[in-house]
Amino acid sequence: MTDHAHGPDLASLTIAVLGGTGPQGRGLARRFAAAGLDVVLGSRDALRAQDTAATLADAGRVRGATNADAATAGDIVLVVVPWDGHAELLESLKGELAGKVVVDCVNPLGFDKQGPYALLVEEGSATQQAAAILTGSRVVGAFHNVSAVLLEDPEVERIDTDVLVLGDDREATDLVQALADVVPGMRGMYGGRLRNAHQVEALTANLIAINRRYKAHAGVRVTDV
Amino acid sequence: MTDHAHGPDLASLTIAVLGGTGPQGRGLARRFAAAGLDVVLGSRDALRAQDTAATLADAGRVRGATNADAATAGDIVLVVVPWDGHAELLESLKGELAGKVVVDCVNPLGFDKQGPYALLVEEGSATQQAAAILTGSRVVGAFHNVSAVLLEDPEVERIDTDVLVLGDDREATDLVQALADVVPGMRGMYGGRLRNAHQVEALTANLIAINRRYKAHAGVRVTDV
């Protein structure tokens, strides 16, 4: 999977996006397809996934499938489902996801009249919950803080943001950093171990608060790197 | 305290830095003094604070005092003590800090052989703990993610980073944003309510992990704002 002379070779890999019919999933799928990668959108409903995939045909190679079929097809599998169904979906796909690099992108957030806030997660974070369930997979956290609005907008050519990639498996985090790097403007950066995933997920609440205050689509850049 | 035509007027205010003899406190004191503000360093030991203040004389007006005297002298009081003594110090200064803008800068972190990690805080975050103790103060969280190494280095002219300012009191967060703005390169930005302070404190663990991986002094910039 890794070309040691030139870093990971992504061109031959299929990228699956579970929960790919939501804004974040669609947006990530659009960007990976636009970079020439082979993308499979997963949804509970294969027809819905196919319909969404058809709307992304202008970007590149995107097809739709059930989450299970997408998980089977993907070499790298992104999990972009709502927090509510996160554990249940992963339990159901434990077999399909065995041996694969699974990238958890889920932000466990709540909203009330005061705005967004981070939910407490028993395992520490969505990413750690995924790792606890998918004991046979190589679980990484990434793409938490990227604006779906910008990802989905075909007029936006560059996504100027850093993607913090969290994990304990160096080869897997390197691969996911390379995946972020295929998107113009985006930079994959190692962001710490799995046990430090919570704050990166939760920071999305702050970015939403910033978006509301400043009428922005905020992202994060790490300086001095 | 606020000049509505031109934003908060800081020139007439005294900035106190409790725990000002550590690297982060010294670094912040240096930068505020260099911007022409009147700074009082606090320490448990007044002589130690005076010694440290003397080392900052090249930067501007910095004097040393006990934490209690510094808290009394400060219009804005930064709390930059180790997490271990955080609650105890604030309990002891409840009276001195009443009515003041208190800026909590403390990151509750642990370290083991795998590196840094965020500690669980019963109140949710150091900033929320401060707010729970200092019921008569206006508590804000800020300056969590700024590299002490850069702050302390007189050769570094600009600190290119955003300072996320967390709080539920708009006038207080505006004032602290203005305080961050006095440092060249630094930009104060509203970062969300107090209940979203934890992840900003904890993100310092990720920045330390990034510093180790990339040999950097990482900071954060928010894009699109």
Boltz contact constraints between the chains, C-beta under 6 A:
constraints:
  - contact:
      token1: [A, 117]
      token2: [B, 195]
      max_distance: 6.0
  - contact:
      token1: [A, 160]
      token2: [B, 223]
      max_distance: 6.0
  - contact:
      token1: [A, 161]
      token2: [B, 223]
      max_distance: 6.0
  - contact:
      token1: [A, 190]
      token2: [B, 213]
      max_distance: 6.0
  - contact:
      token1: [A, 191]
      token2: [B, 206]
      max_distance: 6.0
  - contact:
      token1: [A, 192]
      token2: [B, 206]
      max_distance: 6.0
  - contact:
      token1: [A, 192]
      token2: [B, 209]
      max_distance: 6.0
  - contact:
      token1: [A, 195]
      token2: [B, 117]
      max_distance: 6.0
  - contact:
      token1: [A, 196]
      token2: [B, 205]
      max_distance: 6.0
  - contact:
      token1: [A, 196]
      token2: [B, 206]
      max_distance: 6.0
  - contact:
      token1: [A, 199]
      token2: [B, 199]
      max_distance: 6.0
  - contact:
      token1: [A, 199]
      token2: [B, 202]
      max_distance: 6.0
  - contact:
      token1: [A, 199]
      token2: [B, 203]
      max_distance: 6.0
  - contact:
      token1: [A, 202]
      token2: [B, 199]
      max_distance: 6.0
  - contact:
      token1: [A, 203]
      token2: [B, 199]
      max_distance: 6.0
  - contact:
      token1: [A, 205]
      token2: [B, 196]
      max_distance: 6.0
  - contact:
      token1: [A, 206]
      token2: [B, 191]
      max_distance: 6.0
  - contact:
      token1: [A, 206]
      token2: [B, 192]
      max_distance: 6.0
  - contact:
      token1: [A, 206]
      token2: [B, 196]
      max_distance: 6.0
  - contact:
      token1: [A, 209]
      token2: [B, 192]
      max_distance: 6.0
  - contact:
      token1: [A, 213]
      token2: [B, 190]
      max_distance: 6.0
  - contact:
      token1: [A, 214]
      token2: [B, 225]
      max_distance: 6.0
  - contact:
      token1: [A, 216]
      token2: [B, 224]
      max_distance: 6.0
  - contact:
      token1: [A, 216]
      token2: [B, 225]
      max_distance: 6.0
  - contact:
      token1: [A, 217]
      token2: [B, 224]
      max_distance: 6.0
  - contact:
      token1: [A, 218]
      token2: [B, 222]
      max_distance: 6.0
  - contact:
      token1: [A, 218]
      token2: [B, 224]
      max_distance: 6.0
  - contact:
      token1: [A, 218]
      token2: [B, 225]
      max_distance: 6.0
  - contact:
      token1: [A, 219]
      token2: [B, 223]
      max_distance: 6.0
  - contact:
      token1: [A, 221]
      token2: [B, 221]
      max_distance: 6.0
  - contact:
      token1: [A, 221]
      token2: [B, 223]
      max_distance: 6.0
  - contact:
      token1: [A, 222]
      token2: [B, 218]
      max_distance: 6.0
  - contact:
      token1: [A, 223]
      token2: [B, 160]
      max_distance: 6.0
  - contact:
      token1: [A, 223]
      token2: [B, 161]
      max_distance: 6.0
  - contact:
      token1: [A, 223]
      token2: [B, 219]
      max_distance: 6.0
  - contact:
      token1: [A, 223]
      token2: [B, 221]
      max_distance: 6.0
  - contact:
      token1: [A, 224]
      token2: [B, 216]
      max_distance: 6.0
  - contact:
      token1: [A, 224]
      token2: [B, 217]
      max_distance: 6.0
  - contact:
      token1: [A, 224]
      token2: [B, 218]
      max_distance: 6.0
  - contact:
      token1: [A, 225]
      token2: [B, 214]
      max_distance: 6.0
  - contact:
      token1: [A, 225]
      token2: [B, 216]
      max_distance: 6.0
  - contact:
      token1: [A, 225]
      token2: [B, 218]
      max_distance: 6.0
